[in-house]
Amino acid sequence: MNKESLILAVDFDGTIVTHDYPHIGEDRGAIETLKWVTSLGHRIMLWTMRDGVQLEDAVLYCHQQDIKLWAVNKNPGQWTWSKSNKQYANIYIDDAAIGCPLIYLEDGKAPYVDWKKVRRHLEHIFAGGQVLLAKTGIHGIDY
């Protein structure tokens, strides 16, 4: 990892895959983008409400897709400087976050993250000034 390595907290349902809880939804572009993120030396923390068997299923899915998870629901080094339950990351990608680009379906099903737009935003962040820009969150860029 380089000194510019960022931590991305990424939700699972509606974000990495479409909504189909307790089952695993479909990929809509997350896998390719998350592999690209880790190839640049950045770290992925799976950040999900899933627990128990459903969490194990999500972690297994990520591993089967060759998404390298740095952590699951916990920032491994955070305990040295904070006891907070809120886990630190530079960037949070979550379908429930305000400003996160979504794709809305005509059939009334829950929307999911638009990974083409997220990828463009990450390319902008990684191109320069990434630490400063990353603190602004996923919103703040016109798509």
HELIX and SHEET records of a PDB file:
HELIX    1   1 ALA A   30  SER A   39  1                                  10    
HELIX    2   2 GLY A   52  GLN A   64  1                                  13    
HELIX    3   3 GLN A   78  THR A   80  5                                   3    
HELIX    4   4 TRP A  115  ALA A  127  1                                  13    
HELIX    5   5 GLN A  130  ALA A  134  1                                   5    
SHEET    1   A 4 LEU A  69  VAL A  72  0                                        
SHEET    2   A 4 ARG A  43  LEU A  46  1                                        
SHEET    3   A 4 ILE A   7  VAL A  10  1                                        
SHEET    4   A 4 ILE A  91  ILE A  93  1                                        
SHEET    1   B 2 LEU A 102  ILE A 103  0                                        
SHEET    2   B 2 TYR A 112  VAL A 113 -1                                        
END                                                                             
